[in-house]
Amino acid sequence: MLVIGEKINSTRKPIKQALAAKDKAFLQKLAVDQASAGAHYLDVNTGAFPGEEVELMQWLVGVVQEVVDIPLAIDSANPAALEAGLRVHVNGTPIINSITLEQARFKDVLPLVLEHHADVLALSIGDGGITSTAEERFEVAKRLVDALRTEGVEQSHIYLDPLIQPISVQNDFGLVALSVIRRVKQEFPEINTTCGLSNISFGLPQRGKLNRAFLIMAMAAGLDSAILDPLDDELMDVIKTSEALLGKDRFCKNYIRAFRARIGDR
């Protein structure tokens, strides 16, 4: 499973403080730590600074790429900030986080996807907002995928996010997301599925336990990637064990390698 490291996000207080202070060493250490822990991409977000977001995004992408060679997920609601990050991105194929079926958002972000030959994280949301049922949300996802394909975006470059919402708000939100993931993989097997994993546990105690349990369910439903905390060893263990059990780890090689590295060969 593809892991997108979530830690360099300005909504987190330590990151906001580091960005405000231009604390290059702190941010680079966090980038290296996530990459070393097994992240395949790093999400980078400077949205807490709306007046400086464009300049900060360009600076942050450069700072992170000085110390890691994995690609980044450029994360912003501001198309100008997305473009600024993409313009200086050099580590392989970036992910644009994100596009939706909302008319204005789709119109603003699509040209960036095409110009930069980027992968794109596609949120299952339209002009009517987030739908409440799995059937409605899948229909939005289907329309979004069809719109992207019509514009020339290959299915393998799309990461469909069913929108994970907190079960503390409504107890079936996890089931809705799982249902959408299954439908997407059934009808669009070449599409990648992804999610912001920790959203499921927002507002609840012992969030890590819920995140890990939900990740197992989501992987069984067909989840291909997730934005998550790669520094959570137990969560990363869940990925390795689930891949082995789901037949996605030939001869359990990755599982064996991971645990030998941690506890020695025994």
N, C-alpha and C positions, 0 to 999 in steps of 0.2 A: 504494500500500500504506500502511496505517495504521501509523505508527511510535509506539511507546510507549517513552519515554525511561527507561532503566534506572538512571540514575546516583544517584538519591536513595534509596539503600537502606542501611539500617543494618548490613547484613552487611559492607559495605565500610568499612575502617578509617577513612578520612577522614570519612565520613558519621557513623560512630559517635562520633568525637571532636567533630564539629561539633554533633551533637545533645546530647551531654553538656554542652558549653559553651554551648548555646543561641546558637551563632554564626549569627545571622540573616543577616548579610551574605554569608557563604560559601555558605549554602544557597540564598539568593535568586539569587546570581550563577550558580550551577549550574543553577537552574531557567530563568533567562533564556537562558543559553547553549544549553541543550537545545532550548528553544522556537525560538530564532533559527536553530538548525541544521536545523529542519524537523520536530521532534517534534509529533505531533498530540495526544498525551496524555503526562503524566508519572506514572510509578509512584512512590508514596511509601510507605516502609516504616520502622517504628520498632520492629520485633520484637526487636532486640538488647537492649531494655530492658523485660523482661517485667513488672517491678514498676511501671513508669511508662508503659507503652505507650499506654494509653488517653489520658492527659493529653498525652503527647508527640505522638500522632497528631493530636489536635485542634489543638494548637499548630502543628505542621508544615503541615497543610493550610491554615491561615490565613496562615502566613508565605509559602508558595509562591504562594497566590492573590493576595497583595498585588502581585505583580510580573509575573504571566503571566495571560492570559485563556483559556488552553486547559484542558480538563477533566483530571481526575486519575484514576489507577487506584489505589484505596485498597487497599493490600496488607497483609494480616495473617492469621495463623492464629487470632487472637482475635476472636470476633464482637463483643465490646464495643468493641474498637479500631476495627473496621470501622464500627460504628454512630457512634462519636465523630467519625470523619472524615466520614462521610456527612452528619451533622447540620450541619456548617459548610461543606459543599461548595456553591459557588454558580456555578461556571463550566460551565454546560451539564450534560450527562448524564455522571455518573461511571461508571467500571467498577469492580465489586467483584472483587477478586483474593484469594480465589477460592472456588468451590464444587466439591464432588466428589460422587460417588455414595455415599460413606460415610454411613451412616444419621445419625449424630450431626451431622456437618458439614452435610449437606443440610438437616436440620431447623433448625439454628441460623441458616444463612445465607439460606435461601429467603425468610423474612419480610422481611429487609432489602432483598432484590431487589425484592420487590413493593411495599413501603412507599415506597421511594425512587425507584421507576421507573427503576432502574439497569440498565445493561448488566452482564453477568456473565461472567467468565472461568471456564470449566468444564474442570476437569482430568479426564482419562480415568483415574480411579482409584476403586475401590470398597473395600468392607470387606476384601476379600482382598488388598489391596495392589496394586502395579503389576504388571500382567500382562506376560509376556515375548514373546508373539507378536503380530504385527499383527492377526490375526483376533480374538484374545481382547481386545486393547485396543480395537478398533473396536466390539466387542459391548458393552463397558463404556460407550464413548462414546455408542452408540446408546441404551442404556438411560437414560443421564443426560439426553440430549436429550429423550427421550420423557417422562421424569419432569418436566423443566422445562416442557415444552409442556403437559402435563396440568395443571400448576399455574397456567397462564395466561401463561407467559413466551413472548413471540414469538421465532421463530427468529432474526430479524434482531438481537435483543438478546443473543444467545449467542455467545461467543467460545470455540470448542472447542480446547483444548490437548491434543495427542496425547502429551505428555510427552517432551521431548527429554532423552535420557540420554547420558553421555559415551561416545564410541567408544573411549576409552582403557580402558574397562571391558569392553565387548563390541563387536566390530567391526561388527555388523549393527544397532546401535541407530539409526543414521541411516536405514537402509533401513526399519526398522519404523515410524518416525515418518512418513516420506514415504508409505508405504503407507496409513497411517491418514488422513493429510491427503487423499489421492486418494479414498478411500472416502467420507469425510465429504462432500466436495464433490460426488461423484456422487449420493449418496443424500439429502443435505440441502443443496441448492444455496444456500438462503437463510442457512444458518449461516455465521458468520465463523470462520475458522481462525486460530489464533495460536500462539505458542511463546515460550519463553525461549531465544533463539537461542544465547547463549554457552555454554549447558550442553553443547552438542555437542562442544566442544573442551577441556573441563575436564581438566587434568592433562597437557596436551600443549604443546610449544613452538610458537611462531609461531601463536598461537591466532587472530589476526585473519585469516590466510589460510584456515584451516578454516571460520571463521564466514562469510566472504564466499562461499566455494565452496558451502557448504551452503545459504546463503540463496538463491542462484540456483536450486539444485535444488528447494528447498521452494516457491519462487514458481512454478516451472514445474508443480509438483504441485498447486498451488491455494492456497498460503498467502496469507492476506489481510492479516495484521498480525503484528507481532513486538515483543517486549520486547527492546530492543537499545540500543547506544550510539550516539546520533545525533551525537556529537562525532567519530566515526570517519569522516572524509571519504570514504575509499575504500569503506567499507560503504554509505554513503548514495549514492555513485556507482553501486554495484551495483544499488540499488533503482531509480534512474532509468533505467539502461540496460536492466535486465530488464523493467521495465514497457513500455518502448518495443518491445523485441523480442517481448514476449508479447501485443502488440496492445492494451495497456491505456492507451496514451498517444496520443490522437488527433492525428494529424499530427506526432507526436513533440514536441508543444509544450512539455511539461514538461522533456523532455530538453534541448531547445535552450535554454530559459530558464535552466536550472540551469548549463549550461556557459558560456553567454554571461556570466552573472553572475560566474563565476569567472575566466575567462581573457580576457574581452572579445570583442567581435564580430569573428571572423575566419574 
